Amino acid sequence: MPIARKPAKISNYQFMCAMLYIVENGCKWRALPKKYGNWHTIYMRFSRWSKNGTITKIIAKILEAMKKQKLLNILFIDSTSIKVSPDANKNKKNQKQSIGRSRGV
């Protein structure tokens, strides 16, 4: 016989707001602000929903709505998506920068 869970302490709206915060800020679960609720509760719901496919369905619905509104031309780039070859920074240690100063020089 499966163990019954306690009633949810957060609404689905609160959960989605917390998820958007995590995605936007890239923070760890434990760093989630208290206003979103207990981080462990949110993590457990995310884990359950990921395993049963609910998160995938939510993302599919969001993408579908974005296609209808023609909002899919948005591009996000961060440092994890840009790769630089090891030679890219070669011979730059002693050169002056054209804008601003760094390394106390």
GINORHU-V352552 format. One record per run of one state. SS is the DSSP state (~ for helix, > for strand, _ for the rest). FROM is the first residue (numbers start at 0). TO is the last residue. Records with the same first field share a line. If there is no record, write none. Layout:
SS = FROM-TO ; FROM-TO
//
This chain:
_ = 0-10 ; 25-27 ; 31-32 ; 36-37 ; 52-52 ; 68-84 ; 89-104
~ = 11-24 ; 28-30 ; 33-35 ; 38-51 ; 53-67 ; 85-88
//
